[in-house]
Amino acid sequence: GNVMDFQAPDRRIMTQYPRPDFVSIAKGIGVDGIRVEKPTDLEGSLRKALESDRPTVLDIIVQDVPHFRLSG
């Protein structure tokens, strides 16, 4: 957030990162993983995770929020 305020718009360094694949990470450590991309899929995915007898990671994809600069 604040670091971006001091960088030129065409030269953003170390302030935006790719999304990790938490489902793959979960599977890599031996637990279940479910990716949720639409709000309508959340309830079913959460129910599936809660009813499972195994640890489960929910990777819930949300929209990026545009950066805004505070005045002052």
N, CA, C and O atoms as a MOPAC input file, in Angstrom:
PM7 MOZYME 1SCF
protein

 N      0.79500 1    -1.18200 1     0.00000 1
 C      0.00000 1     0.00000 1     0.00000 1
 C      0.84200 1     1.25100 1     0.00000 1
 O      0.96500 1     1.90800 1    -1.03400 1
 N      1.42100 1     1.59900 1     1.12300 1
 C      2.15200 1     2.86000 1     1.22700 1
 C      3.39900 1     2.87900 1     0.35700 1
 O      3.77600 1     3.93500 1    -0.15000 1
 N      4.05100 1     1.73100 1     0.17300 1
 C      5.25100 1     1.68900 1    -0.65500 1
 C      4.91400 1     2.11500 1    -2.07800 1
 O      5.69800 1     2.82100 1    -2.71200 1
 N      3.75300 1     1.69400 1    -2.58900 1
 C      3.33400 1     2.06600 1    -3.94400 1
 C      3.21700 1     3.57800 1    -4.11200 1
 O      3.44600 1     4.09900 1    -5.20400 1
 N      2.86800 1     4.27400 1    -3.05600 1
 C      2.69600 1     5.72200 1    -3.13900 1
 C      3.98300 1     6.43700 1    -3.53400 1
 O      3.93600 1     7.54200 1    -4.07400 1
 N      5.11900 1     5.82400 1    -3.27200 1
 C      6.39900 1     6.46100 1    -3.54000 1
 C      7.08900 1     5.89900 1    -4.77900 1
 O      8.24000 1     6.23400 1    -5.05700 1
 N      6.38500 1     5.04300 1    -5.52500 1
 C      6.94000 1     4.47800 1    -6.74500 1
 C      6.20700 1     5.05000 1    -7.95600 1
 O      5.02000 1     5.36600 1    -7.88800 1
 N      6.93000 1     5.17500 1    -9.05200 1
 C      6.30700 1     5.63200 1   -10.29500 1
 C      5.33200 1     4.55800 1   -10.77900 1
 O      5.61100 1     3.36900 1   -10.62800 1
 N      4.19600 1     4.95100 1   -11.35500 1
 C      3.19800 1     3.97200 1   -11.79900 1
 C      3.74100 1     2.92600 1   -12.76800 1
 O      3.25700 1     1.79400 1   -12.78500 1
 N      4.73400 1     3.28400 1   -13.57200 1
 C      5.28700 1     2.32800 1   -14.53100 1
 C      6.50400 1     1.58000 1   -13.97800 1
 O      7.14500 1     0.81800 1   -14.70200 1
 N      6.82300 1     1.79400 1   -12.70200 1
 C      7.97500 1     1.11900 1   -12.09100 1
 C      7.62500 1     0.59400 1   -10.70800 1
 O      8.25600 1     0.97600 1    -9.72200 1
 N      6.64600 1    -0.26100 1   -10.62600 1
 C      6.26400 1    -0.87200 1    -9.35100 1
 C      7.18900 1    -2.05300 1    -9.07600 1
 O      7.28600 1    -2.97500 1    -9.88500 1
 N      7.85900 1    -2.02000 1    -7.94500 1
 C      8.81300 1    -3.06600 1    -7.60000 1
 C      8.44100 1    -3.66000 1    -6.24600 1
 O      8.28400 1    -2.93100 1    -5.26700 1
 N      8.30000 1    -4.97600 1    -6.19100 1
 C      8.07400 1    -5.72900 1    -4.95100 1
 C      6.81600 1    -5.29400 1    -4.20300 1
 O      6.79600 1    -5.30500 1    -2.97200 1
 N      5.77100 1    -4.91300 1    -4.92900 1
 C      4.52500 1    -4.52600 1    -4.27200 1
 C      3.33300 1    -5.33200 1    -4.76500 1
 O      2.26200 1    -5.27500 1    -4.16200 1
 N      3.49800 1    -6.07700 1    -5.84500 1
 C      2.41600 1    -6.90200 1    -6.36700 1
 C      2.95900 1    -8.30900 1    -6.57600 1
 O      3.98500 1    -8.49700 1    -7.22900 1
 N      2.27200 1    -9.28600 1    -6.02300 1
 C      2.75900 1   -10.65500 1    -6.04900 1
 C      1.73500 1   -11.56000 1    -6.72000 1
 O      0.53300 1   -11.30900 1    -6.63400 1
 N      2.20600 1   -12.61400 1    -7.38900 1
 C      1.25500 1   -13.55900 1    -7.98100 1
 C      0.52200 1   -14.33000 1    -6.88200 1
 O      1.02900 1   -14.48400 1    -5.77100 1
 N     -0.65900 1   -14.80100 1    -7.20500 1
 C     -1.42600 1   -15.59000 1    -6.23500 1
 C     -0.83800 1   -16.99500 1    -6.12300 1
 O     -0.66200 1   -17.67200 1    -7.13600 1
 N     -0.53900 1   -17.43100 1    -4.92600 1
 C     -0.07300 1   -18.81200 1    -4.77200 1
 C     -1.22100 1   -19.78000 1    -5.04300 1
 O     -2.39000 1   -19.44400 1    -4.85200 1
 N     -0.87800 1   -20.96700 1    -5.48300 1
 C     -1.87600 1   -22.01400 1    -5.70600 1
 C     -2.01200 1   -22.80700 1    -4.40400 1
 O     -1.32200 1   -23.80600 1    -4.20200 1
 N     -2.90900 1   -22.35100 1    -3.52500 1
 C     -3.05200 1   -22.97900 1    -2.21300 1
 C     -3.58500 1   -24.40100 1    -2.29500 1
 O     -3.32800 1   -25.20400 1    -1.39800 1
 N     -4.32300 1   -24.73200 1    -3.35500 1
 C     -4.81100 1   -26.10500 1    -3.52100 1
 C     -3.62300 1   -27.04100 1    -3.74000 1
 O     -3.56600 1   -28.11500 1    -3.14200 1
 N     -2.68400 1   -26.64800 1    -4.58100 1
 C     -1.49100 1   -27.47000 1    -4.81400 1
 C     -0.62800 1   -27.56800 1    -3.56300 1
 O     -0.08200 1   -28.62900 1    -3.26100 1
 N     -0.50600 1   -26.46800 1    -2.84000 1
 C      0.26100 1   -26.49200 1    -1.59200 1
 C     -0.39400 1   -27.44600 1    -0.60200 1
 O      0.28900 1   -28.23900 1     0.04600 1
 N     -1.72000 1   -27.37000 1    -0.48300 1
 C     -2.44500 1   -28.26300 1     0.43000 1
 C     -2.19800 1   -29.72000 1     0.06400 1
 O     -1.88900 1   -30.54000 1     0.92900 1
 N     -2.33500 1   -30.03800 1    -1.21400 1
 C     -2.11100 1   -31.42400 1    -1.65300 1
 C     -0.67400 1   -31.84900 1    -1.39300 1
 O     -0.41300 1   -33.00800 1    -1.07100 1
 N      0.26000 1   -30.90600 1    -1.53300 1
 C      1.66500 1   -31.20600 1    -1.29500 1
 C      1.97400 1   -31.56600 1     0.14900 1
 O      2.94000 1   -32.28200 1     0.41400 1
 N      1.16800 1   -31.08100 1     1.08600 1
 C      1.39200 1   -31.42500 1     2.49200 1
 C      0.41000 1   -32.48500 1     2.98200 1
 O      0.33300 1   -32.77400 1     4.17600 1
 N     -0.35100 1   -33.07000 1     2.02300 1
 C     -1.19200 1   -34.21300 1     2.36700 1
 C     -2.58500 1   -33.89200 1     2.86700 1
 O     -3.21400 1   -34.73300 1     3.50700 1
 N     -3.08400 1   -32.69300 1     2.59100 1
 C     -4.45800 1   -32.36800 1     2.98000 1
 C     -5.25600 1   -32.04200 1     1.72100 1
 O     -4.68000 1   -31.85400 1     0.65000 1
 N     -6.56600 1   -31.97700 1     1.84800 1
 C     -7.41700 1   -31.65900 1     0.70800 1
 C     -7.42400 1   -30.15600 1     0.45900 1
 O     -7.22200 1   -29.36100 1     1.37600 1
 N     -7.65800 1   -29.78500 1    -0.78200 1
 C     -7.75300 1   -28.37700 1    -1.13900 1
 C     -8.87600 1   -28.15300 1    -2.12500 1
 O     -9.05800 1   -28.93500 1    -3.05900 1
 N     -9.63400 1   -27.08300 1    -1.92000 1
 C    -10.74500 1   -26.73500 1    -2.80600 1
 C    -10.60000 1   -25.26500 1    -3.18700 1
 O    -10.48300 1   -24.40100 1    -2.31900 1
 N    -10.60800 1   -24.98800 1    -4.49300 1
 C    -10.57100 1   -23.59900 1    -4.97300 1
 C    -12.00500 1   -23.13000 1    -5.19100 1
 O    -12.80600 1   -23.81300 1    -5.82800 1
 N    -12.31600 1   -21.95200 1    -4.65100 1
 C    -13.64200 1   -21.35200 1    -4.80100 1
 C    -13.46500 1   -20.07400 1    -5.62000 1
 O    -12.83700 1   -19.11900 1    -5.16200 1
 N    -14.02200 1   -20.06100 1    -6.83300 1
 C    -13.84400 1   -18.91100 1    -7.72000 1
 C    -15.08600 1   -18.04100 1    -7.82500 1
 O    -14.99000 1   -16.87200 1    -8.19900 1
 N    -16.25400 1   -18.59500 1    -7.50100 1
 C    -17.50100 1   -17.82400 1    -7.60100 1
 C    -18.19300 1   -17.80500 1    -6.24100 1
 O    -18.18700 1   -18.81200 1    -5.53200 1
 N    -18.78500 1   -16.67900 1    -5.87200 1
 C    -19.50400 1   -16.60500 1    -4.59200 1
 C    -20.58100 1   -17.67900 1    -4.45400 1
 O    -20.85500 1   -18.14800 1    -3.34900 1
 N    -21.18500 1   -18.06400 1    -5.56400 1
 C    -22.24400 1   -19.08100 1    -5.50900 1
 C    -21.70300 1   -20.46200 1    -5.15800 1
 O    -22.46800 1   -21.33700 1    -4.75100 1
 N    -20.39900 1   -20.66900 1    -5.30800 1
 C    -19.79800 1   -21.96500 1    -4.98100 1
 C    -19.31300 1   -22.05000 1    -3.53900 1
 O    -18.92500 1   -23.12500 1    -3.08100 1
 N    -19.32900 1   -20.94000 1    -2.82300 1
 C    -18.75800 1   -20.91300 1    -1.47900 1
 C    -19.49600 1   -21.83500 1    -0.51500 1
 O    -18.86700 1   -22.61800 1     0.19700 1
 N    -20.81400 1   -21.74900 1    -0.48800 1
 C    -21.57600 1   -22.54100 1     0.48200 1
 C    -21.33300 1   -24.03800 1     0.30100 1
 O    -21.08200 1   -24.74800 1     1.27600 1
 N    -21.40600 1   -24.51800 1    -0.93000 1
 C    -21.19300 1   -25.94300 1    -1.18100 1
 C    -19.78100 1   -26.38800 1    -0.84300 1
 O    -19.57900 1   -27.47200 1    -0.29600 1
 N    -18.81000 1   -25.55300 1    -1.16700 1
 C    -17.41300 1   -25.89400 1    -0.87500 1
 C    -17.15300 1   -25.90400 1     0.62400 1
 O    -16.44700 1   -26.77800 1     1.12700 1
 N    -17.71600 1   -24.94400 1     1.33300 1
 C    -17.55600 1   -24.90000 1     2.78400 1
 C    -18.22000 1   -26.10700 1     3.43400 1
 O    -17.66600 1   -26.71400 1     4.35100 1
 N    -19.40300 1   -26.44600 1     2.95600 1
 C    -20.10500 1   -27.62300 1     3.48800 1
 C    -19.27300 1   -28.88800 1     3.26400 1
 O    -19.13000 1   -29.71400 1     4.16600 1
 N    -18.72600 1   -29.02900 1     2.05400 1
 C    -17.90200 1   -30.19400 1     1.73400 1
 C    -16.68800 1   -30.27100 1     2.66300 1
 O    -16.33900 1   -31.34800 1     3.14600 1
 N    -16.04800 1   -29.12700 1     2.91100 1
 C    -14.87700 1   -29.10300 1     3.79200 1
 C    -15.24800 1   -29.46600 1     5.22300 1
 O    -14.53200 1   -30.22200 1     5.88000 1
 N    -16.36600 1   -28.92800 1     5.70900 1
 C    -16.78200 1   -29.19700 1     7.09000 1
 C    -17.23500 1   -30.63500 1     7.29000 1
 O    -17.07600 1   -31.19200 1     8.37600 1
 N    -17.79800 1   -31.23900 1     6.25100 1
 C    -18.27500 1   -32.61900 1     6.35900 1
 C    -17.16800 1   -33.63900 1     6.12700 1
 O    -17.35500 1   -34.82700 1     6.38900 1
 N    -16.02800 1   -33.19000 1     5.64300 1
 C    -14.91400 1   -34.09000 1     5.38200 1
 C    -14.27900 1   -34.52900 1     6.69800 1
 O    -14.29600 1   -33.80000 1     7.69000 1
 N    -13.72500 1   -35.72400 1     6.68400 1
 C    -13.01100 1   -36.19900 1     7.87300 1
 C    -11.51300 1   -35.88600 1     7.77000 1
 O    -10.70400 1   -36.39100 1     8.54900 1
 N    -11.16600 1   -35.04800 1     6.80000 1
 C     -9.76200 1   -34.67600 1     6.58800 1
 C     -9.59200 1   -33.16200 1     6.68800 1
 O    -10.54300 1   -32.41700 1     6.44900 1
 N     -8.39600 1   -32.70200 1     7.03700 1
 C     -8.13800 1   -31.26200 1     6.98900 1
 C     -8.30200 1   -30.76900 1     5.54800 1
 O     -7.87900 1   -31.43900 1     4.60600 1
 N     -8.90800 1   -29.61200 1     5.38700 1
 C     -9.18300 1   -29.08000 1     4.04800 1
 C     -8.88500 1   -27.58500 1     4.01200 1
 O     -9.27900 1   -26.83400 1     4.90400 1
 N     -8.18500 1   -27.17200 1     2.96600 1
 C     -7.89600 1   -25.76000 1     2.72600 1
 C     -8.87500 1   -25.25000 1     1.67800 1
 O     -9.02200 1   -25.85600 1     0.61700 1
 N     -9.55000 1   -24.13200 1     1.97300 1
 C    -10.38200 1   -23.46500 1     0.97900 1
 C     -9.58200 1   -22.30000 1     0.41500 1
 O     -9.20700 1   -21.38600 1     1.15000 1
 N     -9.32300 1   -22.33100 1    -0.87800 1
 C     -8.62400 1   -21.24300 1    -1.56700 1
 C     -9.69800 1   -20.38500 1    -2.21700 1
 O    -10.17000 1   -20.69700 1    -3.31000 1
 N    -10.08400 1   -19.30600 1    -1.54800 1
 C    -11.19300 1   -18.46800 1    -1.99700 1
 C    -10.62700 1   -17.28900 1    -2.78800 1
 O     -9.92800 1   -16.43500 1    -2.24300 1
 N    -10.94100 1   -17.26200 1    -4.07300 1
 C    -10.44500 1   -16.22300 1    -4.96900 1
 C    -11.34400 1   -14.99700 1    -4.85000 1
 O    -12.56100 1   -15.09400 1    -5.00700 1
 N    -10.74800 1   -13.85900 1    -4.57600 1
 C    -11.49700 1   -12.60200 1    -4.46600 1
 C    -10.92400 1   -11.60900 1    -5.47200 1
 O     -9.78900 1   -11.75400 1    -5.92400 1
 N    -11.71700 1   -10.60400 1    -5.81400 1
 C    -11.25700 1    -9.58200 1    -6.74700 1
 C    -10.18200 1    -8.72100 1    -6.09700 1
 O    -10.23200 1    -8.42600 1    -4.90300 1
 N     -9.21400 1    -8.32700 1    -6.91000 1
 C     -8.21800 1    -7.37200 1    -6.43300 1
 C     -8.88700 1    -6.02500 1    -6.21600 1
 O     -9.76900 1    -5.62600 1    -6.97600 1
 N     -8.46400 1    -5.34000 1    -5.18400 1
 C     -8.97700 1    -3.99700 1    -4.90500 1
 C     -7.97500 1    -3.00800 1    -5.48000 1
 O     -6.78900 1    -3.08500 1    -5.15700 1
 N     -8.41800 1    -2.07600 1    -6.32600 1
 C     -7.47200 1    -1.11300 1    -6.89300 1
 C     -6.79600 1    -0.29400 1    -5.79400 1
 O     -7.41300 1     0.05300 1    -4.78700 1
 N     -5.53100 1     0.00400 1    -6.00900 1
 C     -4.77900 1     0.81600 1    -5.05100 1
 C     -5.25600 1     2.26200 1    -5.12500 1
 O     -5.49100 1     2.79500 1    -6.21000 1
 N     -5.39200 1     2.87400 1    -3.99300 1
 C     -5.71800 1     4.29600 1    -3.96500 1
 C     -4.73600 1     4.98700 1    -3.03700 1
 O     -4.26400 1     4.39200 1    -2.06800 1
 N     -4.43600 1     6.21600 1    -3.32600 1
 C     -3.48300 1     6.98400 1    -2.52200 1
 C     -4.24400 1     7.85600 1    -1.54000 1
 O     -5.17000 1     8.57700 1    -1.91100 1
 N     -3.84000 1     7.77900 1    -0.28800 1
 C     -4.44200 1     8.63000 1     0.73000 1
 C     -4.01700 1    10.07100 1     0.50500 1
 O     -2.88500 1    10.33200 1     0.09600 1
 N     -4.90300 1    10.98900 1     0.76400 1
 C     -4.54400 1    12.40000 1     0.59000 1
 C     -3.65300 1    12.85300 1     1.74000 1
 O     -3.66200 1    12.26700 1     2.82300 1
 N     -2.90000 1    13.89000 1     1.48900 1
 C     -2.09600 1    14.43700 1     2.57000 1
 C     -0.66500 1    14.57800 1     2.25900 1
 O      0.10900 1    15.03100 1     3.10300 1

